[in-house]
């Protein structure tokens, strides 16, 4: 039995892009980091889909206050759910795999009422991972660990308490992460490489990688994992680096 444990820690996002699921698939344990500051008009509460007229933002109404942690953000108006589903339906009803995933997303948008942004994001991410992409990664919530400190110190404490031997970080975190600290706690630090994703049939206009995973799911169906991580085995590309 291996003693290694790869861990990633990210804030939850609304129907995130394929790269988010790529990093989930790369680790043994994925920790939702939702007991940190909520950022308004960010990926936490919105994402883009591709329509015949170009990209369209879908935004969950969360109010204007930023004096909240992500898990404290309430959703008080549920009218957005039917609106989002209508936009998705209009944009993808003719996509090759729309009917294949229709029931899955109707359950999310029409048959459930969401009052917590964190609950919405985490539930949808876990369901897409397990039911549509076949990901077997363990999911945890940062609140389970009781991490201490502020900013980077808090992240380091969370990594240590998670039992990680390797921490896989998003590339943008290299702007503030101090690699030597990971060495001090005996954890290998790697950065996720999001480059090289193959394109798939997306419609007119320039191809856009940075859109919601639902674009890929409706257009490629069960082949979706091939466009996220499966392609790497064919080209011998390793997705992480020091």
Secondary structure, DSSP 8 states (H G I E B T S, - for coil): -----EEEEE---TT-BHHHHHHHHT-SEEEE--SSB--TTSTTTEEEEEETTEEEEEE----S---SBGGG-B---THHHHHHHHHHHHHHTTSTTHHHHHHHHHHHHTS----BHHHHHHHHHHHIIIIIS----EEEEGGGTT--SSHHHHHHHHHHHHT-SEEEE-GGGGGT--HHHHHHTT-EEEEE--TT-------SSS--SSSBHHHHHHHHGGGHHIIIIIHHHHHT---EE-
